[in-house]
Amino acid sequence: MKTILVVIACWTLVHGDDSGCLSQGGTCQEDSLQCSGHYVSGLCTGSATRRCCLHGGTGSSGTGSCANVKIVSRSEWGAAAPKSVSSLHLPVSLVFIHHTETPACHDAASCRSRVQNIQHYHMVTNGWADIGYSFLVAEDGTIYEGRGWDRVGAHTEGYNSRGIAFSFIGSYSGGKPPAAALTAVKNMIQCGISLGKVTSGYHLYGHRDVNQTSCPGDALYHEIQTWPHYSHTKP
């Protein structure tokens, strides 16, 4: 009996509370292992490579505030392995909005290809460790996992270790993204709060608020200024 109790105690110390994954019928494991469904970040404790394998294909990324978020995992869109990984100190209090300034994508195949191309550009042309954004969002509201909740990104110079970034796939200077995409990002931020990845009192910024850039485009920038957590004060 003593031996069994010691084993259970050690498991708890190492793996903590994986209830976010387990409550959905998922399994927390190293993402180098085969997953019969798809991987979702942010639901398992431990290293950034220990992720939740949700069985049965693409679906929601969590319970409660996460139930209405559809995420395509890195393995599903065919991400290349990162050159290196740095962990974020969570929860973060800064959320940045970008656009990719590429053509938009309109179906699963074209969106997967677009995200792959963005990752290739970031890693090969820019020489970064991985795709820069935390998450990318298609016009239909589907979220594509970039570096995810737990990893430091390469999206907002000077603030990468302090926040996460959502990038809308497309160019939004002349018109804002469809309602489905805007709603998806709002829901995803709430999901992050419920998972303990984002503080409830977070501050929202456009990329141009902190760096010399026109990103995320005039129309999208004006839109996010109407969102409740948008901040006019530079962090």
ROSE-4610 file (N, C-alpha, C; in Angstrom, 1 decimal, always signed):
// ROSE-4610
residu = [M/M/M/K/K/K/T/T/T/I/I/I/L/L/L/V/V/V/V/V/V/I/I/I/A/A/A/C/C/C/W/W/W/T/T/T/L/L/L/V/V/V/H/H/H/G/G/G/D/D/D/D/D/D/S/S/S/G/G/G/C/C/C/L/L/L/S/S/S/Q/Q/Q/G/G/G/G/G/G/T/T/T/C/C/C/Q/Q/Q/E/E/E/D/D/D/S/S/S/L/L/L/Q/Q/Q/C/C/C/S/S/S/G/G/G/H/H/H/Y/Y/Y/V/V/V/S/S/S/G/G/G/L/L/L/C/C/C/T/T/T/G/G/G/S/S/S/A/A/A/T/T/T/R/R/R/R/R/R/C/C/C/C/C/C/L/L/L/H/H/H/G/G/G/G/G/G/T/T/T/G/G/G/S/S/S/S/S/S/G/G/G/T/T/T/G/G/G/S/S/S/C/C/C/A/A/A/N/N/N/V/V/V/K/K/K/I/I/I/V/V/V/S/S/S/R/R/R/S/S/S/E/E/E/W/W/W/G/G/G/A/A/A/A/A/A/A/A/A/P/P/P/K/K/K/S/S/S/V/V/V/S/S/S/S/S/S/L/L/L/H/H/H/L/L/L/P/P/P/V/V/V/S/S/S/L/L/L/V/V/V/F/F/F/I/I/I/H/H/H/H/H/H/T/T/T/E/E/E/T/T/T/P/P/P/A/A/A/C/C/C/H/H/H/D/D/D/A/A/A/A/A/A/S/S/S/C/C/C/R/R/R/S/S/S/R/R/R/V/V/V/Q/Q/Q/N/N/N/I/I/I/Q/Q/Q/H/H/H/Y/Y/Y/H/H/H/M/M/M/V/V/V/T/T/T/N/N/N/G/G/G/W/W/W/A/A/A/D/D/D/I/I/I/G/G/G/Y/Y/Y/S/S/S/F/F/F/L/L/L/V/V/V/A/A/A/E/E/E/D/D/D/G/G/G/T/T/T/I/I/I/Y/Y/Y/E/E/E/G/G/G/R/R/R/G/G/G/W/W/W/D/D/D/R/R/R/V/V/V/G/G/G/A/A/A/H/H/H/T/T/T/E/E/E/G/G/G/Y/Y/Y/N/N/N/S/S/S/R/R/R/G/G/G/I/I/I/A/A/A/F/F/F/S/S/S/F/F/F/I/I/I/G/G/G/S/S/S/Y/Y/Y/S/S/S/G/G/G/G/G/G/K/K/K/P/P/P/P/P/P/A/A/A/A/A/A/A/A/A/L/L/L/T/T/T/A/A/A/V/V/V/K/K/K/N/N/N/M/M/M/I/I/I/Q/Q/Q/C/C/C/G/G/G/I/I/I/S/S/S/L/L/L/G/G/G/K/K/K/V/V/V/T/T/T/S/S/S/G/G/G/Y/Y/Y/H/H/H/L/L/L/Y/Y/Y/G/G/G/H/H/H/R/R/R/D/D/D/V/V/V/N/N/N/Q/Q/Q/T/T/T/S/S/S/C/C/C/P/P/P/G/G/G/D/D/D/A/A/A/L/L/L/Y/Y/Y/H/H/H/E/E/E/I/I/I/Q/Q/Q/T/T/T/W/W/W/P/P/P/H/H/H/Y/Y/Y/S/S/S/H/H/H/T/T/T/K/K/K/P/P/P]
num = [1/1/1/2/2/2/3/3/3/4/4/4/5/5/5/6/6/6/7/7/7/8/8/8/9/9/9/10/10/10/11/11/11/12/12/12/13/13/13/14/14/14/15/15/15/16/16/16/17/17/17/18/18/18/19/19/19/20/20/20/21/21/21/22/22/22/23/23/23/24/24/24/25/25/25/26/26/26/27/27/27/28/28/28/29/29/29/30/30/30/31/31/31/32/32/32/33/33/33/34/34/34/35/35/35/36/36/36/37/37/37/38/38/38/39/39/39/40/40/40/41/41/41/42/42/42/43/43/43/44/44/44/45/45/45/46/46/46/47/47/47/48/48/48/49/49/49/50/50/50/51/51/51/52/52/52/53/53/53/54/54/54/55/55/55/56/56/56/57/57/57/58/58/58/59/59/59/60/60/60/61/61/61/62/62/62/63/63/63/64/64/64/65/65/65/66/66/66/67/67/67/68/68/68/69/69/69/70/70/70/71/71/71/72/72/72/73/73/73/74/74/74/75/75/75/76/76/76/77/77/77/78/78/78/79/79/79/80/80/80/81/81/81/82/82/82/83/83/83/84/84/84/85/85/85/86/86/86/87/87/87/88/88/88/89/89/89/90/90/90/91/91/91/92/92/92/93/93/93/94/94/94/95/95/95/96/96/96/97/97/97/98/98/98/99/99/99/100/100/100/101/101/101/102/102/102/103/103/103/104/104/104/105/105/105/106/106/106/107/107/107/108/108/108/109/109/109/110/110/110/111/111/111/112/112/112/113/113/113/114/114/114/115/115/115/116/116/116/117/117/117/118/118/118/119/119/119/120/120/120/121/121/121/122/122/122/123/123/123/124/124/124/125/125/125/126/126/126/127/127/127/128/128/128/129/129/129/130/130/130/131/131/131/132/132/132/133/133/133/134/134/134/135/135/135/136/136/136/137/137/137/138/138/138/139/139/139/140/140/140/141/141/141/142/142/142/143/143/143/144/144/144/145/145/145/146/146/146/147/147/147/148/148/148/149/149/149/150/150/150/151/151/151/152/152/152/153/153/153/154/154/154/155/155/155/156/156/156/157/157/157/158/158/158/159/159/159/160/160/160/161/161/161/162/162/162/163/163/163/164/164/164/165/165/165/166/166/166/167/167/167/168/168/168/169/169/169/170/170/170/171/171/171/172/172/172/173/173/173/174/174/174/175/175/175/176/176/176/177/177/177/178/178/178/179/179/179/180/180/180/181/181/181/182/182/182/183/183/183/184/184/184/185/185/185/186/186/186/187/187/187/188/188/188/189/189/189/190/190/190/191/191/191/192/192/192/193/193/193/194/194/194/195/195/195/196/196/196/197/197/197/198/198/198/199/199/199/200/200/200/201/201/201/202/202/202/203/203/203/204/204/204/205/205/205/206/206/206/207/207/207/208/208/208/209/209/209/210/210/210/211/211/211/212/212/212/213/213/213/214/214/214/215/215/215/216/216/216/217/217/217/218/218/218/219/219/219/220/220/220/221/221/221/222/222/222/223/223/223/224/224/224/225/225/225/226/226/226/227/227/227/228/228/228/229/229/229/230/230/230/231/231/231/232/232/232/233/233/233/234/234/234/235/235/235]
x = [+0.8/+0.0/+0.9/+1.9/+2.8/+3.4/+3.8/+4.5/+3.5/+2.2/+1.2/+1.0/+0.9/+0.7/+1.8/+3.1/+4.2/+4.2/+3.8/+3.7/+2.7/+1.5/+0.5/+0.9/+1.6/+2.0/+3.0/+4.0/+5.0/+4.3/+3.3/+2.6/+2.0/+1.4/+0.7/+1.7/+2.9/+3.9/+4.4/+4.6/+5.2/+4.1/+2.9/+2.0/+0.9/+0.7/-0.2/-1.6/-2.4/-3.8/-4.0/-4.3/-4.6/-6.0/-6.9/-8.3/-8.9/-8.3/-8.8/-8.8/-7.8/-7.7/-8.6/-8.4/-9.1/-10.6/-11.1/-12.6/-13.2/-12.3/-12.8/-12.5/-12.1/-11.7/-10.4/-9.6/-8.3/-7.2/-6.0/-4.8/-3.7/-3.1/-1.9/-0.6/+0.1/+1.3/+2.2/+3.5/+4.4/+3.9/+4.0/+3.4/+4.2/+5.4/+6.1/+5.4/+4.5/+3.8/+2.6/+2.2/+1.1/-0.2/-1.0/-2.3/-3.4/-4.4/-5.4/-6.4/-6.4/-7.2/-6.4/-6.4/-5.5/-5.0/-3.9/-3.3/-3.8/-4.0/-4.4/-3.5/-2.9/-2.0/-2.8/-2.2/-2.8/-3.7/-3.9/-4.7/-4.0/-2.6/-1.8/-0.7/-0.4/+0.7/+2.1/+3.2/+4.5/+5.1/+5.9/+6.7/+5.7/+6.2/+5.4/+5.1/+5.9/+5.7/+4.7/+4.3/+3.3/+1.9/+1.2/-0.1/-1.2/-2.4/-3.6/-4.0/-4.0/-4.5/-6.0/-6.8/-8.2/-8.6/-9.4/-9.7/-10.9/-10.9/-12.0/-12.0/-10.8/-10.6/-10.8/-10.8/-10.8/-12.1/-12.0/-13.2/-12.9/-13.6/-13.5/-12.2/-11.7/-10.5/-10.6/-11.8/-11.9/-13.4/-13.6/-14.9/-15.3/-16.6/-17.0/-16.7/-15.9/-15.6/-14.8/-14.3/-13.6/-14.4/-15.6/-16.4/-16.8/-16.8/-17.2/-16.0/-14.8/-13.6/-13.1/-12.9/-12.5/-11.0/-10.1/-8.7/-8.2/-7.4/-6.7/-5.2/-4.8/-3.6/-2.4/-1.2/+0.0/+0.1/-0.1/+0.0/-1.0/-2.2/-3.2/-2.9/-2.3/-2.0/-0.6/+0.1/+1.4/+2.6/+2.6/+3.7/+5.0/+6.1/+7.4/+7.8/+8.7/+9.2/+9.9/+9.7/+10.4/+11.9/+12.7/+14.2/+14.5/+13.7/+13.9/+12.6/+12.4/+11.2/+11.6/+10.9/+11.0/+9.6/+9.5/+8.2/+7.8/+6.5/+6.0/+5.8/+5.9/+5.5/+4.0/+3.2/+1.7/+1.1/+0.0/-0.8/-0.2/-0.4/+0.1/-1.0/-0.6/-1.6/-1.8/-1.0/-1.1/-1.5/-2.4/-2.9/-2.7/-2.1/-1.8/-2.6/-3.1/-3.8/-3.0/-2.9/-2.1/-3.0/-2.5/-3.0/-1.8/-1.9/-0.8/-0.4/-1.3/-1.1/-0.7/-1.5/-1.4/-2.9/-3.1/-4.4/-5.1/-6.4/-7.2/-7.3/-7.7/-8.0/-9.4/-10.0/-11.5/-11.9/-11.0/-11.3/-10.2/-10.4/-9.4/-8.1/-8.1/-6.9/-6.1/-6.8/-6.0/-5.5/-6.2/-5.8/-4.6/-4.6/-3.4/-2.2/-2.4/-1.3/-0.8/-1.7/-1.3/-0.5/-0.9/-0.2/+1.1/+1.2/+2.5/+3.5/+2.9/+3.8/+4.3/+3.4/+3.8/+4.9/+4.7/+5.7/+7.1/+7.0/+8.3/+8.9/+8.1/+8.7/+9.3/+8.7/+9.2/+10.5/+10.5/+11.6/+12.8/+12.5/+13.6/+14.1/+13.1/+13.5/+13.9/+13.0/+13.3/+14.3/+14.5/+15.4/+15.0/+13.6/+13.1/+13.0/+12.7/+12.7/+11.4/+10.4/+9.1/+8.2/+7.0/+6.0/+5.9/+5.7/+5.8/+4.6/+3.4/+2.2/+1.8/+1.1/+0.5/-0.6/-1.5/-2.6/-2.9/-3.4/-3.9/-5.4/-6.1/-7.6/-8.0/-8.7/-9.2/-10.5/-11.0/-12.2/-13.4/-13.4/-14.6/-14.6/-13.6/-13.5/-12.7/-12.1/-11.3/-9.9/-9.5/-8.2/-7.1/-6.0/-4.9/-3.8/-3.4/-2.4/-1.0/-0.5/+0.9/+1.8/+2.4/+3.2/+2.3/+1.0/+0.1/+0.2/-0.5/-0.6/+0.8/+1.6/+2.6/+4.0/+4.2/+5.5/+5.7/+6.9/+7.2/+7.2/+6.5/+6.4/+7.4/+7.2/+8.1/+7.1/+6.3/+5.2/+5.2/+5.7/+5.6/+6.9/+7.8/+9.1/+9.0/+9.8/+9.8/+8.8/+7.8/+6.7/+6.5/+7.3/+7.1/+7.0/+7.8/+7.8/+6.7/+5.9/+4.9/+3.5/+3.3/+2.0/+1.8/+0.6/+0.3/-0.3/-0.2/-0.7/-1.6/-2.7/-3.7/-3.5/-3.3/-3.1/-4.2/-5.0/-6.0/-5.4/-5.7/-5.2/-5.8/-5.1/-5.6/-5.0/-5.6/-5.1/-6.4/-6.3/-7.5/-7.4/-6.8/-6.7/-8.0/-8.6/-9.8/-11.1/-11.1/-12.3/-11.9/-12.8/-12.5/-12.8/-12.3/-12.6/-14.1/-14.5/-15.9/-16.2/-17.5/-17.9/-17.5/-17.5/-17.1/-15.6/-14.8/-13.4/-13.2/-13.9/-13.8/-14.3/-15.5/-16.0/-15.1/-14.5/-13.6/-12.4/-11.9/-10.8/-11.3/-12.4/-13.0/-13.2/-13.8/-14.0/-12.7/-11.7/-10.4/-9.7/-9.9/-9.3/-10.0/-11.3/-12.1/-11.7/-11.4/-10.9/-9.6/-8.7/-7.4/-7.5/-8.5/-8.8/-9.2/-10.1/-10.6/-9.6/-8.6/-7.5/-6.4/-6.4/-5.4/-4.2/-4.4/-3.3/-3.2/-4.4/-4.5/-5.2/-4.7/-5.4/-6.7/-7.6/-9.0/-9.0/-7.9/-7.8/-6.8/-6.7/-5.7/-5.9/-4.8/-4.9/-4.7/-5.5/-5.5/-4.9/-4.1/-3.4/-3.4/-3.3/-3.0/-1.5/-0.9/+0.5/+1.1/+0.4/+0.9/+1.0/+0.3/+0.3/+1.7/+2.5/+3.8/+5.0/+4.7/+5.8/+5.5/+6.5/+6.4/+5.9/+4.6/+4.0/+2.5/+2.0/+0.6/-0.3/+0.3/-0.5/-1.3/-2.5/-3.2/-4.1/-3.7/-4.6/-5.6/-5.9/-6.8/-8.2/-8.8/-10.2/-10.2/-9.3/-9.2/-8.8/-7.9/-7.4/-8.6/-9.4/-10.5/-11.5/-11.7/-12.6/-12.2/-10.9/-10.5/-10.5/-10.5/-10.6/-11.9/-12.9/-14.2/-14.4/-13.4/-13.4/-13.2/-13.8/-13.8/-12.4/-11.4/-10.1/-9.1/-9.5/-8.5/-8.0/-6.6/-6.0/-5.3/-5.6/-5.0/-3.6/-3.2/-2.0/-1.0/+0.2/+1.2/+1.7/+1.9/+2.3/+3.8]
y = [-1.2/+0.0/+1.3/+1.3/+2.4/+2.7/+1.6/+1.8/+2.4/+2.0/+2.5/+4.0/+4.4/+5.8/+6.6/+6.2/+6.9/+7.1/+6.1/+6.2/+7.3/+7.2/+8.2/+9.6/+9.8/+11.1/+11.6/+10.8/+11.2/+11.6/+10.8/+11.2/+12.5/+12.8/+14.1/+15.2/+15.0/+16.1/+16.4/+15.4/+15.5/+16.1/+15.6/+15.9/+16.9/+17.1/+18.1/+17.8/+18.8/+18.7/+18.7/+17.5/+17.4/+17.4/+17.9/+17.7/+18.3/+19.4/+20.1/+19.2/+18.3/+17.3/+16.1/+15.6/+14.4/+14.5/+15.7/+15.9/+15.8/+15.9/+15.8/+14.5/+13.5/+12.2/+12.1/+13.1/+13.2/+12.5/+12.5/+11.9/+12.8/+13.1/+14.0/+13.1/+13.5/+12.8/+13.7/+13.2/+13.9/+14.0/+15.1/+15.3/+14.6/+14.0/+13.2/+11.8/+11.5/+10.2/+10.3/+9.2/+9.3/+9.5/+10.4/+10.7/+10.3/+9.6/+9.1/+10.2/+11.3/+12.4/+13.6/+14.6/+15.8/+16.4/+17.1/+17.6/+19.1/+19.4/+20.7/+21.2/+22.4/+22.9/+23.5/+23.6/+24.4/+23.6/+22.3/+21.5/+20.5/+20.5/+19.5/+20.3/+19.9/+20.5/+19.9/+20.4/+19.9/+20.7/+20.1/+20.8/+21.2/+22.1/+22.6/+21.5/+20.4/+19.3/+18.2/+18.4/+17.5/+18.1/+17.5/+18.1/+17.1/+17.6/+16.8/+16.2/+14.9/+14.2/+14.0/+14.7/+14.6/+13.7/+12.7/+11.6/+12.0/+11.6/+11.8/+13.0/+13.5/+14.6/+15.9/+16.9/+18.3/+18.7/+19.4/+19.8/+21.0/+21.0/+22.2/+22.0/+23.0/+23.0/+23.0/+22.8/+22.8/+22.8/+23.0/+23.0/+24.4/+24.6/+25.9/+27.0/+28.0/+29.1/+28.6/+27.4/+26.9/+26.0/+25.7/+24.8/+25.3/+26.6/+27.1/+27.6/+27.0/+27.3/+26.1/+26.3/+25.2/+25.4/+24.5/+24.7/+23.6/+23.9/+23.0/+22.9/+21.8/+21.6/+21.7/+21.9/+21.9/+20.6/+19.5/+18.2/+18.1/+18.7/+18.7/+19.5/+20.7/+21.5/+21.3/+20.3/+19.9/+20.8/+21.3/+22.2/+21.5/+22.2/+21.7/+21.8/+21.0/+21.0/+22.3/+23.0/+24.2/+23.9/+24.9/+24.8/+24.8/+25.6/+25.7/+26.1/+26.0/+26.3/+27.0/+28.1/+28.8/+28.9/+28.7/+28.7/+30.1/+30.4/+31.7/+31.6/+32.7/+32.7/+33.1/+32.2/+32.3/+32.7/+33.3/+33.9/+35.2/+35.4/+36.7/+37.7/+39.0/+40.1/+40.9/+40.6/+41.3/+40.4/+41.0/+40.3/+41.2/+40.7/+41.5/+41.0/+41.9/+41.6/+41.9/+41.0/+41.2/+40.8/+41.1/+40.4/+39.9/+38.9/+38.3/+39.1/+39.9/+40.7/+39.8/+38.7/+37.8/+37.7/+37.0/+36.7/+35.9/+36.0/+35.2/+33.8/+32.9/+31.5/+31.2/+30.3/+30.1/+28.6/+27.7/+26.3/+25.7/+24.5/+23.8/+23.6/+23.2/+22.9/+24.2/+25.2/+26.5/+27.1/+27.0/+27.5/+26.8/+25.5/+24.7/+25.1/+25.2/+25.6/+27.0/+27.9/+29.3/+29.3/+28.6/+28.6/+27.9/+26.9/+26.3/+27.3/+28.0/+29.0/+30.1/+30.5/+31.5/+31.0/+29.8/+29.2/+29.1/+28.7/+28.5/+29.9/+30.9/+32.3/+32.7/+32.5/+32.9/+32.2/+30.9/+30.1/+30.2/+30.2/+30.2/+31.6/+32.4/+33.8/+34.7/+34.6/+35.5/+34.8/+33.5/+32.8/+32.6/+32.6/+32.4/+31.0/+30.7/+29.3/+28.6/+29.3/+28.7/+29.8/+29.4/+30.4/+31.4/+32.7/+33.7/+33.8/+33.7/+33.9/+32.8/+33.2/+32.2/+31.4/+32.1/+31.5/+32.3/+31.7/+32.3/+32.0/+32.9/+32.7/+32.9/+32.0/+32.0/+32.8/+33.2/+34.0/+33.2/+31.9/+31.1/+30.9/+31.5/+31.4/+30.2/+29.4/+28.3/+28.9/+28.4/+28.8/+27.8/+28.3/+27.4/+27.7/+26.6/+26.7/+27.0/+28.1/+28.5/+28.0/+28.9/+28.5/+28.1/+28.5/+28.1/+29.0/+28.5/+29.3/+29.4/+28.3/+28.1/+28.6/+28.9/+29.1/+30.6/+31.1/+32.5/+32.6/+33.6/+33.8/+34.7/+35.1/+36.1/+36.9/+37.7/+38.5/+40.0/+40.4/+41.8/+42.2/+42.8/+43.1/+43.8/+43.3/+43.9/+43.3/+42.5/+42.0/+40.5/+39.9/+38.4/+37.6/+37.9/+37.1/+37.6/+38.6/+39.1/+38.9/+38.4/+38.3/+37.3/+37.1/+36.2/+37.0/+36.5/+37.2/+36.3/+37.0/+36.3/+37.1/+36.3/+37.0/+36.5/+37.5/+37.2/+36.9/+35.8/+35.4/+36.3/+37.2/+38.1/+39.5/+40.4/+41.8/+42.7/+43.4/+44.1/+45.6/+46.2/+47.7/+48.3/+47.7/+48.3/+47.7/+46.6/+46.0/+45.1/+45.0/+44.1/+42.7/+41.8/+40.3/+40.1/+38.9/+38.5/+38.4/+38.4/+38.3/+37.0/+35.9/+34.6/+34.6/+35.3/+35.4/+36.3/+37.4/+38.3/+37.6/+36.9/+36.2/+35.1/+34.4/+33.3/+33.8/+35.0/+35.5/+35.9/+36.6/+36.9/+35.7/+34.6/+33.4/+32.7/+32.8/+32.2/+32.9/+34.2/+35.0/+34.5/+34.4/+33.9/+32.5/+31.7/+30.3/+30.4/+31.3/+31.4/+31.8/+32.7/+33.1/+31.9/+31.1/+30.0/+28.9/+28.8/+27.9/+28.4/+29.6/+30.2/+30.7/+30.9/+31.3/+32.8/+33.5/+34.9/+35.5/+36.6/+37.2/+37.8/+37.8/+38.3/+39.8/+40.5/+41.9/+42.3/+41.4/+41.6/+42.9/+43.4/+44.6/+44.1/+44.7/+44.3/+45.5/+45.1/+46.1/+45.6/+46.6/+46.3/+46.3/+45.6/+45.5/+46.9/+47.8/+49.2/+50.0/+49.6/+50.3/+50.3/+49.3/+49.1/+49.0/+48.8/+48.7/+49.6/+50.0/+50.8/+50.0/+49.9/+49.1/+49.5/+49.2/+49.5/+48.3/+47.2/+46.0/+46.4/+46.0/+44.9/+45.5/+46.6/+47.1/+48.1/+49.2/+50.2/+49.7/+48.9/+48.5/+47.6/+46.7/+45.8/+46.5/+47.5/+48.3/+49.1/+49.7/+50.4/+49.5/+48.3/+47.3/+47.0/+46.6/+46.2/+47.3/+48.5/+49.6/+49.7/+49.0/+49.0/+47.8/+46.9/+45.8/+46.2/+45.6/+46.0/+46.2/+45.3/+45.4/+46.1/+46.8/+47.6/+48.7/+48.8/+49.8/+50.9/+52.2/+53.3/+53.7/+53.0/+53.2/+52.2/+52.6/+51.6/+50.8/+49.5/+48.7/+49.0]
z = [+0.0/+0.0/+0.0/+0.8/+0.8/-0.5/-1.2/-2.5/-3.5/-3.5/-4.4/-4.1/-2.9/-2.5/-3.0/-2.9/-3.3/-4.8/-5.6/-7.0/-7.4/-6.8/-7.1/-6.7/-5.6/-5.2/-6.2/-6.6/-7.6/-8.9/-9.4/-10.6/-10.5/-9.3/-9.2/-9.2/-8.6/-8.5/-9.9/-10.7/-12.0/-13.0/-13.0/-14.0/-13.6/-12.3/-11.8/-12.3/-12.6/-13.0/-14.5/-15.1/-16.5/-16.8/-15.9/-16.0/-17.2/-17.7/-18.9/-20.1/-20.2/-21.3/-20.9/-19.7/-19.3/-19.4/-19.1/-19.0/-20.4/-21.5/-22.8/-23.4/-22.6/-23.1/-23.8/-23.6/-24.2/-23.4/-23.9/-23.2/-23.3/-22.2/-22.2/-22.5/-23.5/-23.9/-24.7/-24.9/-25.7/-27.1/-27.8/-29.1/-30.2/-29.8/-30.8/-31.0/-30.1/-30.2/-31.1/-31.8/-32.7/-31.9/-32.5/-31.9/-32.9/-32.4/-33.3/-33.7/-33.0/-33.3/-33.7/-32.8/-33.1/-31.7/-31.8/-30.6/-30.3/-29.1/-28.6/-27.5/-27.6/-26.6/-25.5/-24.3/-23.2/-22.2/-22.5/-21.6/-20.7/-20.9/-20.1/-19.4/-18.2/-17.5/-18.0/-17.5/-17.9/-19.1/-19.8/-20.9/-22.0/-22.9/-24.0/-25.0/-25.0/-26.0/-25.4/-24.2/-23.6/-23.8/-24.8/-25.2/-25.1/-25.3/-25.2/-26.6/-26.6/-27.8/-27.7/-28.5/-28.5/-29.6/-29.3/-30.3/-31.1/-32.4/-33.2/-34.1/-34.4/-35.4/-34.9/-35.8/-35.4/-34.7/-33.6/-32.8/-32.0/-30.8/-29.9/-29.1/-28.6/-27.8/-26.3/-25.8/-24.4/-24.0/-22.7/-22.1/-21.8/-21.5/-21.0/-22.1/-21.8/-22.7/-23.9/-23.9/-25.1/-26.0/-25.6/-26.4/-27.8/-28.0/-29.3/-30.1/-29.8/-30.5/-31.3/-32.6/-33.5/-33.8/-33.4/-33.6/-34.5/-35.5/-36.3/-35.7/-35.2/-34.6/-35.5/-35.0/-35.9/-36.7/-36.1/-36.8/-37.9/-37.7/-38.8/-40.0/-39.7/-40.9/-41.5/-40.8/-41.4/-41.0/-39.8/-39.4/-39.4/-39.7/-39.6/-38.1/-37.6/-36.2/-36.0/-34.8/-34.5/-34.3/-34.6/-34.4/-32.9/-32.2/-30.7/-30.1/-28.8/-28.1/-26.8/-26.5/-25.2/-24.6/-23.3/-22.7/-22.2/-22.4/-21.8/-20.3/-19.6/-18.2/-18.2/-17.8/-17.8/-16.5/-16.5/-17.6/-18.1/-19.4/-20.0/-19.9/-19.9/-19.7/-21.0/-22.1/-23.3/-24.4/-25.3/-26.5/-27.6/-28.7/-29.9/-31.1/-31.9/-33.1/-34.3/-35.2/-36.5/-37.7/-38.9/-40.1/-40.8/-41.6/-42.3/-43.5/-44.0/-45.2/-46.4/-46.5/-47.6/-48.1/-49.3/-49.6/-48.6/-48.4/-47.5/-48.0/-47.2/-47.6/-47.3/-48.1/-48.0/-47.8/-47.7/-47.4/-46.7/-46.2/-45.3/-46.1/-47.3/-48.1/-48.3/-48.8/-49.0/-47.8/-46.7/-45.4/-44.9/-45.0/-44.5/-45.3/-46.6/-47.5/-47.2/-46.9/-46.6/-45.3/-44.2/-43.0/-43.1/-43.9/-44.2/-44.9/-45.8/-46.5/-45.6/-44.7/-43.7/-42.8/-42.3/-41.5/-42.2/-43.5/-44.3/-44.4/-44.7/-44.8/-43.5/-42.4/-41.1/-40.7/-41.0/-40.6/-41.6/-42.9/-43.9/-44.2/-44.6/-45.0/-43.8/-42.8/-41.6/-40.6/-40.8/-39.9/-38.5/-38.3/-37.0/-36.6/-35.3/-34.9/-35.3/-35.6/-35.9/-36.6/-36.9/-37.3/-36.2/-36.5/-35.5/-34.5/-35.1/-34.3/-33.4/-32.4/-31.4/-32.1/-32.8/-33.5/-34.7/-35.8/-37.0/-37.1/-37.7/-37.9/-39.3/-39.9/-41.2/-41.2/-42.4/-42.5/-42.0/-42.1/-41.6/-40.1/-39.4/-38.0/-37.4/-38.3/-37.9/-37.4/-36.2/-35.7/-36.0/-36.5/-36.8/-35.7/-35.0/-34.0/-34.5/-34.0/-34.4/-33.3/-32.5/-31.4/-30.2/-30.2/-29.2/-27.9/-26.9/-25.7/-24.9/-25.0/-24.0/-24.5/-25.7/-26.3/-26.7/-26.4/-26.8/-28.3/-28.8/-30.2/-30.8/-32.1/-32.8/-33.6/-32.9/-33.5/-33.2/-32.1/-31.7/-31.0/-31.7/-31.2/-29.8/-28.9/-27.5/-26.6/-27.1/-26.3/-26.4/-27.1/-27.4/-26.2/-25.2/-23.9/-22.9/-23.3/-22.4/-22.9/-24.1/-24.7/-25.7/-26.2/-27.3/-28.5/-29.7/-30.9/-31.7/-32.1/-33.1/-34.4/-35.5/-36.8/-37.7/-38.2/-39.2/-40.6/-41.2/-42.5/-43.5/-44.1/-45.1/-44.9/-45.7/-45.6/-45.4/-44.3/-43.8/-43.6/-44.6/-44.7/-45.2/-46.2/-46.8/-46.3/-45.6/-45.1/-43.9/-43.0/-41.8/-42.1/-41.3/-41.5/-41.3/-41.8/-41.6/-40.1/-39.7/-38.3/-37.7/-38.5/-38.0/-37.5/-38.2/-37.8/-36.5/-36.5/-35.4/-34.1/-34.2/-33.1/-32.6/-33.5/-33.2/-32.3/-32.6/-31.8/-30.4/-30.4/-29.1/-28.2/-28.8/-28.1/-27.7/-28.5/-28.2/-27.0/-26.9/-25.8/-24.5/-24.6/-23.4/-23.0/-24.1/-23.8/-23.1/-23.5/-22.8/-21.4/-21.1/-19.7/-18.9/-19.5/-18.7/-18.5/-19.4/-19.2/-18.3/-17.9/-17.1/-17.9/-19.2/-20.1/-20.3/-20.1/-20.2/-19.0/-18.5/-17.3/-17.7/-16.7/-17.0/-17.3/-16.8/-17.0/-18.1/-19.1/-20.1/-20.9/-21.6/-22.4/-23.9/-24.7/-26.2/-27.0/-27.9/-28.8/-30.2/-31.1/-32.5/-32.6/-33.6/-33.8/-33.9/-34.6/-34.8/-33.5/-32.5/-31.2/-30.6/-30.9/-30.2/-31.1/-32.4/-33.4/-34.6/-35.3/-36.5/-37.7/-37.9/-38.9/-39.1/-40.3/-40.6/-40.1/-39.7/-39.2/-38.0/-37.9/-38.6/-39.8/-40.4/-41.4/-40.8/-41.5/-41.0/-40.6/-41.4/-41.1/-39.9/-39.8/-38.6/-37.4/-37.5/-36.4/-35.8/-36.7/-36.2/-35.5/-36.0/-35.4/-34.0/-33.8/-32.4/-31.4/-31.9/-30.9/-30.2/-30.8/-30.2/-29.2/-29.1/-28.2/-26.8/-25.8/-24.4/-23.8/-24.1/-23.5/-24.3/-25.4/-26.1/-25.2/-25.3/-24.5/-25.3/-24.9/-25.6/-25.0/-23.9/-23.2/-23.6/-24.1/-24.5/-23.2/-23.4/-22.2/-21.8]
